[in-house]
Amino acid sequence: MVEEFADPGVIERLLDGAPTWFVVGLGADPQRDAYWVAQDLQRHGKRVVPIHPRALPVHGEQGYATIGEAAAAVGAPDVVDMFVRSDRVGPFVDQAVDAGARAVWMQFGVVDEEAARRAAGAGLDVVMDRCPSDEWARRGG
């Protein structure tokens, strides 16, 4: 169930205490949700590392083609935030686990309960079908 991966305590802990976010699907297109959510993450003091096949810099941060390449360059992420289709998210969740992430966050509409369970079973916090920007707005900030 999706609600299983929307624990308010986990969401709050990640929003308040996870400084480094790898954002899968973050490219340089300002029309995409990943672009403005990443800006919001930065406004809240997060370091945002773009993960995109083109590996372009976005919002002043070098991009990387894979989670593994980014982790090798900048260290393990606190959160891997996923802006990919549900049918593509599983391998990214597995890469997040392999990279030593503390959490995975799947954006609105991104639902893969099997992948979420794999991540939780590996000890990661998991948030699914939520947006950090909306969660901050819900908290009044």
Legacy VTK file of the C-alpha trace (Angstrom):
# vtk DataFile Version 3.0
C-alpha trace
ASCII
DATASET POLYDATA
POINTS 141 float
0.000 0.000 0.000
1.209 3.466 -0.903
0.261 4.836 2.537
2.796 2.472 4.054
5.494 4.601 2.378
4.175 8.024 3.406
5.047 8.051 7.092
4.927 11.668 8.340
7.842 11.041 10.701
10.043 9.755 7.880
9.033 12.649 5.639
9.841 15.184 8.346
13.174 13.538 9.160
14.232 13.625 5.505
13.061 17.192 4.899
14.826 18.438 8.031
17.911 16.278 8.223
19.036 14.926 4.851
21.460 17.399 3.257
22.395 15.666 -0.026
19.726 14.728 -2.579
20.461 12.975 -5.862
17.606 13.828 -8.238
17.077 11.162 -10.903
15.632 12.666 -14.072
16.868 16.196 -13.356
17.832 17.888 -16.608
18.172 21.490 -17.680
14.557 21.913 -18.897
12.779 24.504 -16.718
9.408 23.171 -17.910
9.937 19.864 -16.088
8.804 19.284 -12.503
12.226 17.959 -11.510
13.768 21.321 -12.391
11.635 23.448 -10.081
11.469 20.883 -7.282
15.283 20.779 -7.330
15.308 24.582 -7.013
13.007 24.255 -4.025
15.308 21.656 -2.468
18.187 24.107 -2.845
16.135 26.928 -1.310
15.709 24.656 1.710
19.471 24.188 2.007
19.824 20.861 0.221
22.666 19.982 -2.097
21.092 18.723 -5.304
23.058 16.375 -7.568
21.474 15.875 -11.022
21.246 12.299 -12.311
20.427 12.289 -16.017
21.835 10.470 -19.073
23.145 13.772 -20.487
25.060 14.521 -17.244
24.654 18.268 -17.703
25.172 20.763 -14.892
21.876 22.014 -13.434
21.385 24.709 -10.782
25.152 25.062 -10.423
25.778 21.367 -9.699
27.599 18.939 -11.991
25.317 16.260 -13.406
26.116 12.552 -13.580
24.796 9.829 -15.865
24.269 7.312 -13.063
23.767 7.192 -9.318
26.959 5.157 -8.990
29.055 7.742 -10.863
27.677 10.523 -8.681
28.303 8.581 -5.474
31.896 7.879 -6.541
32.425 11.596 -7.186
30.602 13.235 -4.268
29.886 10.465 -1.759
26.776 8.546 -0.819
23.483 10.428 -1.061
21.190 10.968 1.848
18.145 10.777 -0.443
17.677 9.627 -4.026
14.624 11.462 -5.358
13.054 9.836 -8.436
11.403 11.648 -11.324
10.994 8.614 -13.583
8.043 6.493 -14.647
6.905 3.807 -12.244
7.885 1.048 -14.668
11.479 2.357 -14.718
12.032 3.134 -11.037
13.078 -0.332 -9.808
16.643 -0.313 -11.180
17.192 3.208 -9.807
16.055 2.055 -6.373
18.554 -0.818 -6.586
21.299 1.621 -7.616
20.417 3.839 -4.654
20.799 0.868 -2.303
24.147 -0.051 -3.924
25.361 3.567 -3.617
24.745 3.642 0.130
21.756 5.996 0.102
19.894 6.476 3.374
16.529 6.957 1.658
14.632 6.829 -1.611
11.841 9.243 -2.436
9.462 8.538 -5.317
7.607 11.562 -6.637
3.864 11.918 -7.229
2.647 9.182 -9.533
5.798 7.093 -9.115
4.626 3.884 -7.474
6.521 0.602 -7.320
5.690 -1.205 -4.102
8.062 -4.090 -4.849
11.007 -1.699 -5.293
9.932 0.223 -2.176
9.942 -3.004 -0.171
13.405 -3.921 -1.482
14.720 -0.544 -0.349
13.016 -0.797 3.046
14.362 -4.335 3.433
17.857 -2.966 2.805
17.353 -0.493 5.656
16.504 2.636 3.674
13.735 5.060 4.529
11.177 5.107 1.718
8.700 7.773 0.656
6.449 7.041 -2.307
3.928 9.098 -4.292
4.804 12.355 -2.505
6.642 15.587 -3.375
9.033 17.343 -0.978
7.866 20.757 -2.210
4.266 19.911 -1.376
5.299 18.523 1.994
7.118 21.759 2.856
4.069 23.751 1.734
1.843 21.553 3.915
4.091 22.448 6.869
3.841 26.134 6.052
7.292 26.619 4.634
LINES 1 142
141 0 1 2 3 4 5 6 7 8 9 10 11 12 13 14 15 16 17 18 19 20 21 22 23 24 25 26 27 28 29 30 31 32 33 34 35 36 37 38 39 40 41 42 43 44 45 46 47 48 49 50 51 52 53 54 55 56 57 58 59 60 61 62 63 64 65 66 67 68 69 70 71 72 73 74 75 76 77 78 79 80 81 82 83 84 85 86 87 88 89 90 91 92 93 94 95 96 97 98 99 100 101 102 103 104 105 106 107 108 109 110 111 112 113 114 115 116 117 118 119 120 121 122 123 124 125 126 127 128 129 130 131 132 133 134 135 136 137 138 139 140
